[in-house]
Every structure is written in structure tokens, then in C-alpha cells.
Amino acid sequence: MSKTFFVEPGYEAFNRGVWYGPGILLIVEEGERVEVYAAPNGKPAACVGNHEYTKLNPDHPPTGLRRP
């Protein structure tokens, strides 16, 4: 079962070798992880989180991600 999130403004996410910008729907599959970066100027800067699928809770998304 996949878990889905939107990337919030000011952040970017990296998953499966692909960058996801603000407003893009991110789908995380079992066995994957997602890295979330602060991107205040539209370019990824500091990593604010590295989250494994098993630790992602769609009801309480990590910083930089929100519920769809």
C-alpha cells in the first residue's frame, strides 16, 4: 500500500531518484524512503528529514509534506 503526500511550499522532496517540488503529489511505496529538503529559494538546501516508509504517518506528515 502506498502513502501519498503533497510537498509544501519552500520544500523539495527526493524519492526514487526524482526531485518533487512544491504542490507535487509524492507517492512513497513500501520499502522506500523520502528525503525532505528546505528550498527557500527554489533550490534544495538543508535536509530537514530522511523518512522510511514504515515511519511515515499520513495523518501526521513530517515537516515539508502535507496530506493530500
C-alpha positions as CSV (number, residue, x, y, z in Angstrom):
1,M,0.0,0.0,0.0
2,S,1.4,3.4,-0.9
3,K,1.5,6.6,1.2
4,T,0.8,9.9,-0.5
5,F,1.8,13.5,0.4
6,F,2.0,16.9,-1.2
7,V,5.3,18.8,-1.0
8,E,4.7,22.1,0.8
9,P,5.9,25.4,-0.5
10,G,9.5,26.1,0.5
11,Y,10.5,22.5,0.4
12,E,11.5,19.8,-2.1
13,A,11.5,16.0,-1.7
14,F,13.7,13.3,-3.2
15,N,12.4,9.8,-3.8
16,R,13.3,7.1,-6.3
17,G,16.0,9.3,-7.9
18,V,13.4,12.1,-8.6
19,W,13.0,15.6,-7.1
20,Y,9.5,16.7,-6.2
21,G,8.8,20.4,-5.9
22,P,6.1,22.2,-4.1
23,G,2.5,21.2,-4.8
24,I,3.6,17.9,-6.5
25,L,2.0,14.7,-5.3
26,L,4.6,12.3,-3.8
27,I,3.9,8.6,-3.7
28,V,6.0,6.5,-1.3
29,E,5.9,2.7,-1.8
30,E,6.7,0.1,0.8
31,G,10.5,-0.3,1.2
32,E,11.3,3.2,0.0
33,R,12.4,6.3,1.8
34,V,11.9,10.0,1.1
35,E,14.3,12.8,1.9
36,V,12.9,16.3,2.5
37,Y,14.9,19.5,2.0
38,A,14.3,23.1,2.8
39,A,14.3,25.0,-0.5
40,P,13.7,28.7,0.4
41,N,14.9,29.9,-3.0
42,G,13.6,27.1,-5.1
43,K,16.8,25.1,-4.8
44,P,17.2,22.3,-2.2
45,A,19.5,23.3,0.6
46,A,19.5,21.7,4.1
47,C,18.0,18.3,4.6
48,V,15.2,18.5,7.2
49,G,14.3,14.8,7.3
50,N,15.0,11.4,5.9
51,H,11.9,9.2,6.4
52,E,11.5,5.4,5.8
53,Y,8.1,4.2,4.6
54,T,7.4,2.4,7.8
55,K,7.9,5.6,9.8
56,L,5.7,7.8,7.6
57,N,2.3,8.6,9.1
58,P,-0.1,10.1,6.5
59,D,-2.2,11.6,9.4
60,H,0.9,13.4,10.8
61,P,3.1,14.2,7.9
62,P,6.7,15.2,8.6
63,T,8.0,18.8,8.1
64,G,7.8,19.8,4.4
65,L,5.0,17.3,3.5
66,R,1.2,17.6,3.9
67,R,-1.8,15.3,3.5
68,P,-3.4,15.2,0.0
